[in-house]
Amino acid sequence: MEASIQEVARLAGTTSRTLRHYDAIGLLPPTRIGHQGYRYYDAAALVRLQRILLLRDLGLGLEQIRQVLDAQTDEVGALRTHLAWLEAETDRLRRLRATVERTITALEEGAELMADDLLDGFDHTQYKDEVTERWGADAYAASDAWWRGMTEAERADWKARQTALSADWRAAAEAGADPASDEAQALAARHVAWLADIPGTPGHGGTPVKAYVVGLGEMYVADPRFAKHYGGPEGATFVRDALAVWAERH
């Protein structure tokens, strides 16, 4: 399969000029250049373009996209990550849609408007009470300030890391990996490094403490809101067990 630059631009909702720019910066070279300089793209190039467009929708800049594509050489694995993000985004939009629908119904029927109903799905601080109870008000304040201080691109990049990690955990669990295996322990190490990036949490900037890592694993299993990120109770159990093994070894 091969498509001309005009066909690709039309199907992708972009422009030939944009595709030529992607070529100029080495992000998406055409498969071949034909008669009179016409550019053509094969299936592999279109898969790469799909990944570029998905990452662009996450808010990443072109240089960040290049870095992600260079790092993620497993295209199927990368697309599974994108799929997981799309599923999470679909859930978020479904929740926001339900919120707006309730508001419309309440306004049409003259019903009382409740703050919880009006703002459901918008608040990133939904875990404030739990974080404060477990690790203190200072921990929440530090992490909240960190999140609010991010640019949209930085937030998108952090969410992409989280989504990729969740997708890889689910894939390993579905494949029946042993929590103590090299594969699972590599994921656990990634998970711990991801946790260490969050200000206000135990071990920020270094290695999170054992009790914190083990406690989070237990919370993933106990709380359906967290378990769903790992494919449900079975996936969360796999994550918990792998983190427990990592904590014992470190």
Secondary structure by P-SEA (a helix, b strand, c coil): ccccaaaaaaaacccaaaaaaaaaacccccccccccbbbbbcaaaaaaaaaaaaaaaacccaaaaaaaaaaccaaaaaaaaaaaaaaaaaaaaaaaaaaaaaaaaaaaacccccccccccccccccaaaaaaaaccaaaaaaaaaaaaaccaaaaaaaaaaaaaaaaaaaaaaaaccccccaaaaaaaaaaaaaaaaccccccccccccaaaaaaaaaaaaacaaaaaaaccaaaaaaaaaaaaaaaaac
